[in-house]
Amino acid sequence: MKQIVVFTMQGCGHCQHFKGMLNENKIEFHDRDINQYPDEYEMFKSAKNDLVPAFMVIDEDNTDNSELFAADLDFKTLEEALNLIKERI
């Protein structure tokens, strides 16, 4: 089973839009506001970059298969980000 964790920031229009897209596509996700979960976000930031929204696809059966995705590195648009998630769930 796969779990989606989305890193967002309060007041971020792109983050709100992305969460709306996930909800419209009935994709369950865990929202992690970077101000409320700074330790988790620091771990992500050290592996990728500090742009939000960003997300992780966690393979609960095999955490070695978990993936991190960051804006500008792995996707340029929110539609690309959504498609990355759809391909993996």
BATOR-201448 format. One record per residue: x, y, z of N, C-alpha, C, O, CB in turn; residue in three letters. Coordinates in pm, 1 decimal. Glycine has a CB too. Example, Ala and Ser with C-alpha at 12.3 -4.5 7.8 and 13.67 -1.06 7.14 Angstrom:
BEGIN
<atom n_X="1319.0" n_Y="-569.0" n_Z="780.0" ca_X="1230.0" ca_Y="-450.0" ca_Z="780.0" c_X="1320.0" c_Y="-330.0" c_Z="780.0" o_X="1423.6" o_Y="-331.9" o_Z="846.5" cb_X="1130.8" cb_Y="-447.3" cb_Z="904.6" code="Ala"/>
<atom n_X="1285.0" n_Y="-225.0" n_Z="708.0" ca_X="1367.0" ca_Y="-106.0" ca_Z="714.0" c_X="1290.0" c_Y="3.0" c_Z="787.0" o_X="1340.9" o_Y="113.8" o_Z="803.9" cb_X="1408.4" cb_Y="-59.8" cb_Z="572.5" code="Ser"/>
This chain:
BEGIN
<atom n_X="84.1" n_Y="-118.8" n_Z="0.0" ca_X="0.0" ca_Y="0.0" ca_Z="0.0" c_X="88.5" c_Y="125.0" c_Z="0.0" o_X="193.6" o_Y="128.1" o_Z="64.1" cb_X="-95.6" cb_Y="-0.1" cb_Z="122.5" code="Met"/>
<atom n_X="44.7" n_Y="226.6" n_Z="-72.1" ca_X="123.3" ca_Y="350.2" ca_Z="-82.4" c_X="54.1" c_Y="461.4" c_Z="-3.5" o_X="-68.5" o_Y="468.5" o_Z="4.2" cb_X="141.7" cb_Y="392.2" cb_Z="-231.6" code="Lys"/>
<atom n_X="135.8" n_Y="546.1" n_Z="53.7" ca_X="88.6" ca_Y="659.4" ca_Z="131.5" c_X="149.3" c_Y="785.9" c_Z="70.4" o_X="267.6" o_Y="788.1" o_Z="36.2" cb_X="126.6" cb_Y="644.6" cb_Z="283.5" code="Gln"/>
<atom n_X="68.7" n_Y="890.2" n_Z="57.0" ca_X="114.3" ca_Y="1016.5" ca_Z="0.9" c_X="124.9" c_Y="1117.9" c_Z="114.9" o_X="29.6" o_Y="1138.6" o_Z="189.9" cb_X="17.4" cb_Y="1067.2" cb_Z="-111.7" code="Ile"/>
<atom n_X="241.4" n_Y="1180.5" n_Z="126.7" ca_X="262.9" ca_Y="1287.8" ca_Z="223.6" c_X="297.6" c_Y="1412.4" c_Z="144.4" o_X="393.4" o_Y="1413.4" o_Z="67.2" cb_X="376.4" cb_Y="1251.8" cb_Z="327.5" code="Val"/>
<atom n_X="218.6" n_Y="1518.2" n_Z="164.0" ca_X="237.4" ca_Y="1643.0" ca_Z="89.6" c_X="286.0" c_Y="1750.4" c_Z="186.5" o_X="222.3" o_Y="1776.5" o_Z="288.5" cb_X="104.9" cb_Y="1687.5" cb_Z="18.5" code="Val"/>
<atom n_X="398.7" n_Y="1812.0" n_Z="154.0" ca_X="452.4" ca_Y="1922.7" ca_Z="233.3" c_X="397.5" c_Y="2052.8" c_Z="176.4" o_X="413.7" o_Y="2082.5" o_Z="58.1" cb_X="609.4" cb_Y="1922.8" cb_Z="232.9" code="Phe"/>
<atom n_X="332.1" n_Y="2129.7" n_Z="263.0" ca_X="270.6" ca_Y="2255.0" ca_Z="222.1" c_X="307.3" c_Y="2364.2" c_Z="321.8" o_X="374.0" o_Y="2340.1" o_Z="422.4" cb_X="117.1" cb_Y="2240.1" cb_Z="211.0" code="Thr"/>
<atom n_X="261.6" n_Y="2484.5" n_Z="290.6" ca_X="285.6" ca_Y="2597.8" ca_Z="379.4" c_X="158.7" c_Y="2682.6" c_Z="379.6" o_X="100.0" o_Y="2709.2" o_Z="274.8" cb_X="411.6" cb_Y="2681.9" cb_Z="334.2" code="Met"/>
<atom n_X="118.2" n_Y="2724.1" n_Z="498.0" ca_X="-0.2" ca_Y="2807.3" ca_Z="510.5" c_X="17.7" c_Y="2934.8" c_Z="427.5" o_X="123.5" o_Y="2997.8" o_Z="431.3" cb_X="-27.7" cb_Y="2841.5" cb_Z="659.2" code="Gln"/>
<atom n_X="-85.3" n_Y="2971.8" n_Z="353.4" ca_X="-78.6" ca_Y="3091.7" ca_Z="270.2" c_X="-20.7" c_Y="3069.7" c_Z="131.7" o_X="-13.4" o_Y="3163.6" o_Z="52.5" cb_X="1.3" cb_Y="3194.3" cb_Z="339.2" code="Gly"/>
<atom n_X="20.5" n_Y="2947.8" n_Z="101.1" ca_X="78.2" ca_Y="2914.9" ca_Z="-29.6" c_X="-34.3" c_Y="2878.7" c_Z="-126.7" o_X="-100.2" o_Y="2775.9" o_Z="-111.1" cb_X="180.9" cb_Y="2797.5" cb_Z="-17.7" code="Cys"/>
<atom n_X="-55.2" n_Y="2963.7" n_Z="-226.6" ca_X="-160.3" ca_Y="2938.9" ca_Z="-324.3" c_X="-139.7" c_Y="2811.1" c_Z="-404.1" o_X="-235.7" o_Y="2739.4" o_Z="-432.2" cb_X="-169.7" cb_Y="3054.6" cb_Z="-418.0" code="Gly"/>
<atom n_X="-15.8" n_Y="2782.0" n_Z="-440.8" ca_X="13.7" ca_Y="2658.1" ca_Z="-514.8" c_X="-18.6" c_Y="2536.0" c_Z="-429.1" o_X="-69.6" o_Y="2435.7" o_Z="-479.0" cb_X="162.5" cb_Y="2654.6" cb_Z="-559.0" code="His"/>
<atom n_X="11.3" n_Y="2545.4" n_Z="-301.1" ca_X="-15.6" ca_Y="2433.6" ca_Z="-209.5" c_X="-165.8" c_Y="2408.2" c_Z="-199.3" o_X="-210.2" o_Y="2293.6" o_Z="-206.2" cb_X="43.3" cb_Y="2462.5" cb_Z="-69.1" code="Cys"/>
<atom n_X="-244.0" n_Y="2514.9" n_Z="-183.0" ca_X="-389.0" ca_Y="2500.7" ca_Z="-173.8" c_X="-445.5" c_Y="2441.7" c_Z="-303.1" o_X="-532.1" o_Y="2354.2" o_Z="-299.5" cb_X="-454.7" cb_Y="2636.8" cb_Z="-143.8" code="Gln"/>
<atom n_X="-396.7" n_Y="2489.4" n_Z="-415.5" ca_X="-443.3" ca_Y="2439.3" ca_Z="-544.5" c_X="-408.6" c_Y="2290.9" c_Z="-559.9" o_X="-491.5" o_Y="2212.5" o_Z="-606.2" cb_X="-381.5" cb_Y="2521.3" cb_Z="-659.9" code="His"/>
<atom n_X="-288.3" n_Y="2252.5" n_Z="-522.0" ca_X="-245.8" ca_Y="2112.6" ca_Z="-534.1" c_X="-330.5" c_Y="2021.9" c_Z="-445.1" o_X="-372.0" o_Y="1914.2" o_Z="-488.2" cb_X="-96.9" cb_Y="2098.2" cb_Z="-497.5" code="Phe"/>
<atom n_X="-356.3" n_Y="2064.3" n_Z="-322.1" ca_X="-440.9" ca_Y="1982.9" ca_Z="-233.3" c_X="-581.5" c_Y="1970.9" c_Z="-290.8" o_X="-644.9" o_Y="1866.1" o_Z="-278.6" cb_X="-446.4" cb_Y="2044.3" cb_Z="-91.1" code="Lys"/>
<atom n_X="-630.4" n_Y="2077.3" n_Z="-352.9" ca_X="-760.6" ca_Y="2071.3" ca_Z="-418.3" c_X="-761.7" c_Y="1971.1" c_Z="-532.6" o_X="-858.2" o_Y="1896.7" o_Z="-550.1" cb_X="-799.9" cb_Y="2208.3" cb_Z="-469.6" code="Gly"/>
<atom n_X="-654.3" n_Y="1969.4" n_Z="-610.1" ca_X="-643.1" ca_Y="1874.2" ca_Z="-720.9" c_X="-643.7" c_Y="1730.7" c_Z="-668.9" o_X="-708.5" o_Y="1643.3" o_Z="-726.4" cb_X="-515.0" cb_Y="1900.7" cb_Z="-802.3" code="Met"/>
<atom n_X="-571.8" n_Y="1707.5" n_Z="-560.7" ca_X="-569.0" ca_Y="1573.1" ca_Z="-501.6" c_X="-707.9" c_Y="1533.4" c_Z="-453.5" o_X="-752.8" o_Y="1421.3" o_Z="-477.4" cb_X="-468.3" cb_Y="1566.8" cb_Z="-384.7" code="Leu"/>
<atom n_X="-775.2" n_Y="1624.5" n_Z="-386.2" ca_X="-911.1" ca_Y="1595.7" ca_Z="-338.6" c_X="-1006.3" c_Y="1569.4" c_Z="-454.2" o_X="-1086.2" o_Y="1476.1" o_Z="-447.2" cb_X="-963.5" cb_Y="1711.4" cb_Z="-253.9" code="Asn"/>
<atom n_X="-999.8" n_Y="1649.3" n_Z="-560.5" ca_X="-1085.8" ca_Y="1630.4" ca_Z="-677.4" c_X="-1064.2" c_Y="1493.7" c_Z="-741.2" o_X="-1157.6" o_Y="1434.8" o_Z="-795.6" cb_X="-1060.2" cb_Y="1740.1" cb_Z="-780.1" code="Glu"/>
<atom n_X="-941.0" n_Y="1443.2" n_Z="-734.5" ca_X="-908.2" ca_Y="1312.4" ca_Z="-792.0" c_X="-922.2" c_Y="1199.3" c_Z="-691.3" o_X="-883.3" o_Y="1085.5" o_Z="-717.7" cb_X="-767.3" cb_Y="1313.9" cb_Z="-846.8" code="Asn"/>
<atom n_X="-979.3" n_Y="1232.8" n_Z="-573.7" ca_X="-1004.1" ca_Y="1134.2" ca_Z="-467.7" c_X="-876.9" c_Y="1059.5" c_Z="-427.7" o_X="-878.5" o_Y="938.6" o_Z="-404.7" cb_X="-1110.0" cb_Y="1034.2" cb_Z="-513.1" code="Lys"/>
<atom n_X="-766.8" n_Y="1134.4" n_Z="-420.0" ca_X="-638.6" ca_Y="1078.8" ca_Z="-377.2" c_X="-618.2" c_Y="1116.8" c_Z="-231.4" o_X="-608.7" o_Y="1234.5" o_Z="-196.8" cb_X="-520.1" cb_Y="1130.5" cb_Z="-466.8" code="Ile"/>
<atom n_X="-611.6" n_Y="1014.6" n_Z="-146.5" ca_X="-589.5" ca_Y="1038.3" ca_Z="-4.1" c_X="-445.1" c_Y="1079.2" c_Z="18.6" o_X="-353.3" o_Y="1024.8" o_Z="-42.7" cb_X="-624.3" cb_Y="912.8" cb_Z="79.1" code="Glu"/>
<atom n_X="-426.2" n_Y="1176.4" n_Z="108.2" ca_X="-291.2" ca_Y="1222.8" ca_Z="138.1" c_X="-285.9" c_Y="1277.1" c_Z="279.4" o_X="-387.8" o_Y="1312.7" o_Z="338.6" cb_X="-246.2" cb_Y="1330.1" cb_Z="37.4" code="Phe"/>
<atom n_X="-165.7" n_Y="1282.6" n_Z="331.6" ca_X="-138.9" ca_Y="1341.6" ca_Z="462.4" c_X="-73.9" c_Y="1476.6" c_Z="436.7" o_X="30.7" o_Y="1485.7" o_Z="372.4" cb_X="-47.1" cb_Y="1248.6" cb_Z="551.9" code="His"/>
<atom n_X="-137.8" n_Y="1581.5" n_Z="488.2" ca_X="-86.4" ca_Y="1717.5" ca_Z="470.8" c_X="10.3" c_Y="1748.2" c_Z="583.8" o_X="-23.6" o_Y="1733.0" o_Z="701.2" cb_X="-202.1" cb_Y="1821.7" cb_Z="467.2" code="Asp"/>
<atom n_X="130.0" n_Y="1791.3" n_Z="548.8" ca_X="230.4" ca_Y="1828.3" ca_Z="648.4" c_X="270.2" c_Y="1973.6" c_Z="625.1" o_X="352.9" o_Y="2003.8" o_Z="539.1" cb_X="355.3" cb_Y="1734.0" cb_Z="641.2" code="Arg"/>
<atom n_X="209.9" n_Y="2062.9" n_Z="703.2" ca_X="248.3" ca_Y="2203.4" ca_Z="698.9" c_X="390.7" c_Y="2213.7" c_Z="751.0" o_X="420.9" o_Y="2164.3" o_Z="859.6" cb_X="150.3" cb_Y="2292.8" cb_Z="782.6" code="Asp"/>
<atom n_X="477.3" n_Y="2276.9" n_Z="675.1" ca_X="619.8" ca_Y="2277.8" ca_Z="711.9" c_X="645.9" c_Y="2353.0" c_Z="841.6" o_X="749.4" o_Y="2332.3" o_Z="905.0" cb_X="702.2" cb_Y="2339.8" cb_Z="600.4" code="Ile"/>
<atom n_X="554.3" n_Y="2439.6" n_Z="881.9" ca_X="571.2" ca_Y="2509.3" ca_Z="1009.3" c_X="529.2" c_Y="2422.7" c_Z="1127.7" o_X="576.5" o_Y="2443.7" o_Z="1239.4" cb_X="491.0" cb_Y="2638.6" cb_Z="1009.1" code="Asn"/>
<atom n_X="441.2" n_Y="2326.1" n_Z="1104.6" ca_X="396.5" ca_Y="2237.0" ca_Z="1210.8" c_X="481.6" c_Y="2110.0" c_Z="1220.1" o_X="485.6" o_Y="2046.0" o_Z="1325.2" cb_X="251.4" cb_Y="2199.9" cb_Z="1188.9" code="Gln"/>
<atom n_X="548.7" n_Y="2073.8" n_Z="1112.7" ca_X="631.4" ca_Y="1952.5" ca_Z="1107.6" c_X="771.3" c_Y="1987.2" c_Z="1058.2" o_X="815.6" o_Y="1933.2" o_Z="956.7" cb_X="566.6" cb_Y="1845.2" cb_Z="1015.8" code="Tyr"/>
<atom n_X="841.3" n_Y="2075.6" n_Z="1127.4" ca_X="971.5" ca_Y="2122.3" ca_Z="1077.1" c_X="1077.3" c_Y="2012.7" c_Z="1068.2" o_X="1161.8" o_Y="2016.7" o_Z="978.8" cb_X="1022.8" cb_Y="2232.3" cb_Z="1165.2" code="Pro"/>
<atom n_X="1074.7" n_Y="1914.7" n_Z="1159.2" ca_X="1175.4" ca_Y="1807.8" ca_Z="1154.8" c_X="1159.4" c_Y="1721.8" c_Z="1029.8" o_X="1257.7" o_Y="1687.5" o_Z="964.1" cb_X="1165.6" cb_Y="1719.6" cb_Z="1280.2" code="Asp"/>
<atom n_X="1034.7" n_Y="1687.2" n_Z="997.3" ca_X="1009.6" ca_Y="1608.0" ca_Z="876.9" c_X="1051.5" c_Y="1686.1" c_Z="752.7" o_X="1112.2" o_Y="1631.2" o_Z="660.8" cb_X="860.6" cb_Y="1568.3" cb_Z="867.7" code="Glu"/>
<atom n_X="1018.3" n_Y="1813.7" n_Z="751.5" ca_X="1050.6" ca_Y="1894.3" ca_Z="634.4" c_X="1200.7" c_Y="1914.1" c_Z="619.7" o_X="1251.6" o_Y="1915.9" o_Z="507.6" cb_X="981.2" cb_Y="2029.2" cb_Z="642.7" code="Tyr"/>
<atom n_X="1272.0" n_Y="1929.0" n_Z="729.6" ca_X="1418.8" ca_Y="1942.4" ca_Z="722.9" c_X="1480.3" c_Y="1818.9" c_Z="658.6" o_X="1573.7" o_Y="1829.5" o_Z="579.1" cb_X="1478.8" cb_Y="1964.3" cb_Z="864.3" code="Glu"/>
<atom n_X="1427.2" n_Y="1700.1" n_Z="693.8" ca_X="1476.4" ca_Y="1575.2" ca_Z="634.6" c_X="1452.1" c_Y="1577.8" c_Z="483.5" o_X="1540.4" o_Y="1543.9" o_Z="404.8" cb_X="1406.5" cb_Y="1451.2" cb_Z="699.7" code="Met"/>
<atom n_X="1331.2" n_Y="1618.4" n_Z="444.4" ca_X="1299.1" ca_Y="1623.8" ca_Z="302.8" c_X="1387.3" c_Y="1725.5" c_Z="231.7" o_X="1441.8" o_Y="1698.1" o_Z="124.8" cb_X="1151.4" cb_Y="1658.1" cb_Z="282.6" code="Phe"/>
<atom n_X="1400.7" n_Y="1842.4" n_Z="291.7" ca_X="1477.9" ca_Y="1951.8" ca_Z="232.0" c_X="1623.9" c_Y="1912.2" c_Z="211.5" o_X="1685.2" o_Y="1949.8" o_Z="111.6" cb_X="1469.7" cb_Y="2077.0" cb_Z="320.1" code="Lys"/>
<atom n_X="1678.7" n_Y="1837.6" n_Z="304.6" ca_X="1819.2" ca_Y="1796.8" ca_Z="290.6" c_X="1836.9" c_Y="1697.8" c_Z="175.8" o_X="1945.3" o_Y="1688.9" o_Z="118.0" cb_X="1870.4" cb_Y="1734.6" cb_Z="421.6" code="Ser"/>
<atom n_X="1731.7" n_Y="1623.4" n_Z="142.2" ca_X="1739.4" ca_Y="1527.4" ca_Z="32.7" c_X="1705.4" c_Y="1589.5" c_Z="-101.7" o_X="1751.8" o_Y="1540.7" o_Z="-204.8" cb_X="1647.3" cb_Y="1411.7" cb_Z="59.5" code="Ala"/>
<atom n_X="1626.0" n_Y="1695.3" n_Z="-103.7" ca_X="1577.9" ca_Y="1753.7" ca_Z="-229.1" c_X="1601.8" c_Y="1904.2" c_Z="-231.6" o_X="1713.5" o_Y="1949.5" o_Z="-256.6" cb_X="1428.6" cb_Y="1723.7" cb_Z="-248.7" code="Lys"/>
<atom n_X="1495.4" n_Y="1982.2" n_Z="-205.4" ca_X="1506.6" ca_Y="2128.1" ca_Z="-201.3" c_X="1401.4" c_Y="2184.7" c_Z="-107.2" o_X="1329.7" o_Y="2108.6" o_Z="-42.2" cb_X="1491.1" cb_Y="2189.0" cb_Z="-343.0" code="Asn"/>
<atom n_X="1391.0" n_Y="2315.0" n_Z="-98.8" ca_X="1301.3" ca_Y="2374.4" ca_Z="0.3" c_X="1175.5" c_Y="2435.1" c_Z="-59.7" o_X="1112.0" o_Y="2519.4" o_Z="3.7" cb_X="1374.3" cb_Y="2479.5" cb_Z="77.1" code="Asp"/>
<atom n_X="1138.0" n_Y="2394.5" n_Z="-179.9" ca_X="1018.5" ca_Y="2448.9" ca_Z="-243.2" c_X="896.0" c_Y="2366.2" c_Z="-206.8" o_X="903.7" o_Y="2244.1" o_Z="-193.7" cb_X="1036.0" cb_Y="2454.0" cb_Z="-395.3" code="Leu"/>
<atom n_X="783.3" n_Y="2434.0" n_Z="-190.9" ca_X="656.6" ca_Y="2366.5" ca_Z="-167.2" c_X="557.6" c_Y="2408.1" c_Z="-274.9" o_X="567.3" o_Y="2519.8" o_Z="-325.7" cb_X="601.7" cb_Y="2398.9" cb_Z="-25.8" code="Val"/>
<atom n_X="463.2" n_Y="2323.2" n_Z="-311.3" ca_X="441.1" ca_Y="2193.1" ca_Z="-250.4" c_X="544.7" c_Y="2091.1" c_Z="-296.6" o_X="601.2" o_Y="2100.5" o_Z="-405.6" cb_X="301.2" cb_Y="2143.5" cb_Z="-282.5" code="Pro"/>
<atom n_X="566.5" n_Y="1995.9" n_Z="-211.1" ca_X="654.7" ca_Y="1882.4" ca_Z="-238.1" c_X="585.2" c_Y="1760.2" c_Z="-180.4" o_X="493.2" o_Y="1773.8" o_Z="-99.7" cb_X="799.8" cb_Y="1902.8" cb_Z="-176.0" code="Ala"/>
<atom n_X="627.5" n_Y="1642.4" n_Z="-220.0" ca_X="558.4" ca_Y="1525.0" ca_Z="-165.9" c_X="647.6" c_Y="1401.9" c_Z="-164.2" o_X="750.6" o_Y="1394.4" o_Z="-231.1" cb_X="433.2" cb_Y="1496.0" cb_Z="-246.6" code="Phe"/>
<atom n_X="602.7" n_Y="1306.1" n_Z="-84.4" ca_X="666.2" ca_Y="1175.3" ca_Z="-74.5" c_X="561.5" c_Y="1070.6" c_Z="-108.1" o_X="445.0" o_Y="1084.1" o_Z="-70.7" cb_X="727.2" cb_Y="1151.3" cb_Z="67.7" code="Met"/>
<atom n_X="602.7" n_Y="967.0" n_Z="-178.1" ca_X="518.9" ca_Y="849.4" ca_Z="-199.5" c_X="585.9" c_Y="738.6" c_Z="-120.9" o_X="693.3" o_Y="690.8" o_Z="-157.6" cb_X="502.6" cb_Y="812.5" cb_Z="-354.2" code="Val"/>
<atom n_X="522.3" n_Y="698.6" n_Z="-13.4" ca_X="580.4" ca_Y="600.2" ca_Z="77.3" c_X="519.8" c_Y="463.9" c_Z="48.8" o_X="398.0" o_Y="446.9" o_Z="54.7" cb_X="557.8" cb_Y="640.4" cb_Z="225.2" code="Ile"/>
<atom n_X="603.6" n_Y="368.1" n_Z="18.3" ca_X="560.6" ca_Y="230.0" ca_Z="-1.2" c_X="564.3" c_Y="163.8" c_Z="136.0" o_X="671.7" o_Y="132.3" o_Z="187.3" cb_X="652.1" cb_Y="153.3" cb_Z="-106.1" code="Asp"/>
<atom n_X="447.3" n_Y="142.9" n_Z="195.2" ca_X="441.3" ca_Y="88.7" ca_Z="330.5" c_X="489.8" c_Y="-55.7" c_Z="337.9" o_X="530.8" o_Y="-102.1" o_Z="444.2" cb_X="300.2" cb_Y="97.4" cb_Z="382.9" code="Glu"/>
<atom n_X="485.3" n_Y="-127.3" n_Z="224.5" ca_X="531.6" ca_Y="-266.2" ca_Z="222.3" c_X="682.6" c_Y="-276.1" c_Z="207.9" o_X="743.4" o_Y="-373.7" o_Z="251.9" cb_X="464.7" cb_Y="-341.6" cb_Z="109.3" code="Asp"/>
<atom n_X="742.6" n_Y="-176.1" n_Z="146.9" ca_X="886.8" ca_Y="-177.0" ca_Z="125.2" c_X="935.6" c_Y="-32.2" c_Z="122.6" o_X="936.2" o_Y="31.2" o_Z="17.1" cb_X="924.0" cb_Y="-251.8" cb_Z="-7.6" code="Asn"/>
<atom n_X="976.0" n_Y="19.4" n_Z="236.7" ca_X="1012.5" ca_Y="161.1" ca_Z="245.1" c_X="1133.2" c_Y="195.5" c_Z="157.8" o_X="1155.4" o_Y="313.0" o_Z="128.6" cb_X="1041.9" cb_Y="198.5" cb_Z="389.4" code="Thr"/>
<atom n_X="1210.7" n_Y="97.2" n_Z="115.8" ca_X="1321.0" ca_Y="123.5" ca_Z="23.1" c_X="1269.7" c_Y="172.7" c_Z="-112.0" o_X="1344.1" o_Y="235.4" o_Z="-187.4" cb_X="1405.6" cb_Y="-2.7" cb_Z="4.0" code="Asp"/>
<atom n_X="1143.5" n_Y="144.7" n_Z="-142.9" ca_X="1083.7" ca_Y="188.5" ca_Z="-269.2" c_X="1014.7" c_Y="324.2" c_Z="-256.9" o_X="951.5" o_Y="369.2" o_Z="-352.5" cb_X="984.0" cb_Y="84.9" cb_Z="-317.8" code="Asn"/>
<atom n_X="1025.0" n_Y="389.2" n_Z="-143.6" ca_X="963.1" ca_Y="519.5" ca_Z="-124.3" c_X="1037.7" c_Y="624.3" c_Z="-207.6" o_X="1158.0" o_Y="613.1" o_Z="-231.2" cb_X="962.6" cb_Y="558.5" cb_Z="26.2" code="Ser"/>
<atom n_X="962.8" n_Y="726.8" n_Z="-251.5" ca_X="1020.4" ca_Y="828.0" ca_Z="-339.8" c_X="988.5" c_Y="968.3" c_Z="-289.3" o_X="883.7" o_Y="991.5" o_Z="-229.0" cb_X="968.4" cb_Y="810.3" cb_Z="-483.2" code="Glu"/>
<atom n_X="1080.2" n_Y="1061.3" n_Z="-314.5" ca_X="1063.6" ca_Y="1202.1" ca_Z="-281.5" c_X="1053.1" c_Y="1282.1" c_Z="-410.4" o_X="1125.9" o_Y="1255.8" o_Z="-506.2" cb_X="1180.9" cb_Y="1253.3" cb_Z="-193.9" code="Leu"/>
<atom n_X="962.0" n_Y="1380.5" n_Z="-413.2" ca_X="942.9" ca_Y="1462.3" ca_Z="-532.0" c_X="939.8" c_Y="1609.1" c_Z="-492.8" o_X="867.9" o_Y="1647.8" o_Z="-400.8" cb_X="813.5" cb_Y="1422.9" cb_Z="-605.8" code="Phe"/>
<atom n_X="1017.6" n_Y="1690.3" n_Z="-562.4" ca_X="1027.0" ca_Y="1832.9" ca_Z="-531.7" c_X="1003.0" c_Y="1915.8" c_Z="-657.1" o_X="1040.3" o_Y="1877.8" o_Z="-768.0" cb_X="1164.5" cb_Y="1866.5" cb_Z="-471.1" code="Ala"/>
<atom n_X="939.2" n_Y="2030.6" n_Z="-635.4" ca_X="914.7" ca_Y="2124.8" ca_Z="-744.5" c_X="1047.1" c_Y="2168.8" c_Z="-806.5" o_X="1148.7" o_Y="2181.1" o_Z="-738.1" cb_X="835.2" cb_Y="2247.5" cb_Z="-694.1" code="Ala"/>
<atom n_X="1043.3" n_Y="2191.4" n_Z="-934.3" ca_X="1156.9" ca_Y="2233.5" ca_Z="-1016.2" c_X="1257.6" c_Y="2122.5" c_Z="-1041.0" o_X="1327.4" o_Y="2125.8" o_Z="-1142.4" cb_X="1226.2" cb_Y="2349.1" cb_Z="-951.0" code="Asp"/>
<atom n_X="1267.5" n_Y="2025.0" n_Z="-953.0" ca_X="1358.4" ca_Y="1912.3" ca_Z="-977.5" c_X="1285.8" c_Y="1796.9" c_Z="-1045.7" o_X="1334.7" o_Y="1741.1" o_Z="-1143.9" cb_X="1420.9" cb_Y="1864.2" cb_Z="-845.9" code="Leu"/>
<atom n_X="1169.3" n_Y="1761.8" n_Z="-992.9" ca_X="1097.1" ca_Y="1644.3" ca_Z="-1042.2" c_X="971.7" c_Y="1678.4" c_Z="-1120.9" o_X="923.1" o_Y="1596.6" o_Z="-1199.0" cb_X="1060.2" cb_Y="1556.1" cb_Z="-927.3" code="Asp"/>
<atom n_X="919.6" n_Y="1797.1" n_Z="-1101.4" ca_X="802.7" ca_Y="1841.0" ca_Z="-1176.1" c_X="806.4" c_Y="1992.6" c_Z="-1189.9" o_X="855.7" o_Y="2064.0" o_Z="-1102.5" cb_X="671.7" cb_Y="1794.9" cb_Z="-1106.8" code="Phe"/>
<atom n_X="753.0" n_Y="2039.3" n_Z="-1302.2" ca_X="749.6" ca_Y="2184.2" ca_Z="-1329.3" c_X="611.0" c_Y="2242.2" c_Z="-1305.4" o_X="597.8" o_Y="2360.4" o_Z="-1273.6" cb_X="793.3" cb_Y="2212.6" cb_Z="-1473.6" code="Lys"/>
<atom n_X="507.7" n_Y="2160.1" n_Z="-1320.4" ca_X="371.0" ca_Y="2207.6" ca_Z="-1301.3" c_X="299.5" c_Y="2117.9" c_Z="-1200.7" o_X="342.4" o_Y="2005.6" o_Z="-1174.1" cb_X="294.2" cb_Y="2211.0" cb_Z="-1436.1" code="Thr"/>
<atom n_X="190.1" n_Y="2169.3" n_Z="-1145.6" ca_X="111.1" ca_Y="2088.4" ca_Z="-1052.6" c_X="46.5" c_Y="1969.8" c_Z="-1123.4" o_X="25.8" o_Y="1864.8" o_Z="-1062.6" cb_X="3.6" cb_Y="2174.3" cb_Z="-985.5" code="Leu"/>
<atom n_X="14.8" n_Y="1986.1" n_Z="-1250.6" ca_X="-40.8" ca_Y="1875.2" ca_Z="-1328.2" c_X="61.8" c_Y="1762.3" c_Z="-1341.2" o_X="26.5" o_Y="1644.8" o_Z="-1331.5" cb_X="-85.1" cb_Y="1923.9" cb_Z="-1468.1" code="Glu"/>
<atom n_X="187.7" n_Y="1797.8" n_Z="-1362.9" ca_X="293.5" ca_Y="1696.2" ca_Z="-1367.8" c_X="305.5" c_Y="1625.8" c_Z="-1233.3" o_X="323.0" o_Y="1504.0" o_Z="-1228.2" cb_X="428.8" cb_Y="1759.7" cb_Z="-1407.1" code="Glu"/>
<atom n_X="296.3" n_Y="1701.2" n_Z="-1125.2" ca_X="304.4" ca_Y="1641.5" ca_Z="-991.1" c_X="189.4" c_Y="1544.4" c_Z="-969.2" o_X="209.4" o_Y="1434.1" o_Z="-918.3" cb_X="302.9" cb_Y="1751.0" cb_Z="-882.0" code="Ala"/>
<atom n_X="69.4" n_Y="1585.0" n_Z="-1007.5" ca_X="-46.4" ca_Y="1497.4" ca_Z="-993.5" c_X="-28.0" c_Y="1369.3" c_Z="-1072.9" o_X="-58.9" o_Y="1260.6" o_Z="-1024.1" cb_X="-173.2" cb_Y="1569.1" cb_Z="-1038.4" code="Leu"/>
<atom n_X="22.3" n_Y="1381.6" n_Z="-1195.6" ca_X="45.2" ca_Y="1262.7" ca_Z="-1279.0" c_X="149.4" c_Y="1170.9" c_Z="-1217.5" o_X="136.2" o_Y="1048.9" o_Z="-1227.2" cb_X="89.1" cb_Y="1303.7" cb_Z="-1419.6" code="Asn"/>
<atom n_X="252.6" n_Y="1225.7" n_Z="-1154.5" ca_X="352.8" ca_Y="1142.0" ca_Z="-1086.7" c_X="288.0" c_Y="1059.2" c_Z="-977.6" o_X="319.6" o_Y="941.5" o_Z="-960.6" cb_X="465.4" cb_Y="1228.5" cb_Z="-1027.2" code="Leu"/>
<atom n_X="197.8" n_Y="1120.9" n_Z="-904.1" ca_X="128.0" ca_Y="1047.7" ca_Z="-798.3" c_X="37.5" c_Y="940.7" c_Z="-857.6" o_X="38.6" o_Y="826.4" o_Z="-811.9" cb_X="46.1" cb_Y="1143.9" cb_Z="-711.0" code="Ile"/>
<atom n_X="-40.8" n_Y="976.6" n_Z="-958.7" ca_X="-132.9" ca_Y="880.6" ca_Z="-1020.9" c_X="-58.5" c_Y="759.5" c_Z="-1074.6" o_X="-108.6" o_Y="647.4" o_Z="-1065.0" cb_X="-211.7" cb_Y="947.4" cb_Z="-1133.8" code="Lys"/>
<atom n_X="60.4" n_Y="779.6" n_Z="-1131.2" ca_X="139.0" ca_Y="668.3" ca_Z="-1185.8" c_X="185.5" c_Y="572.1" c_Z="-1077.5" o_X="216.3" o_Y="456.2" o_Z="-1105.7" cb_X="259.3" cb_Y="721.5" cb_Z="-1261.4" code="Glu"/>
<atom n_X="190.6" n_Y="620.6" n_Z="-952.5" ca_X="251.0" ca_Y="539.8" ca_Z="-846.3" c_X="151.2" c_Y="479.0" c_Z="-749.6" o_X="188.5" o_Y="396.1" o_Z="-666.6" cb_X="347.2" cb_Y="622.5" cb_Z="-769.9" code="Arg"/>
<atom n_X="25.6" n_Y="518.5" n_Z="-758.7" ca_X="-71.2" ca_Y="461.3" ca_Z="-664.5" c_X="-161.5" c_Y="359.8" c_Z="-731.4" o_X="-248.6" o_Y="302.2" o_Z="-666.2" cb_X="-155.4" cb_Y="571.0" cb_Z="-602.2" code="Ile"/>
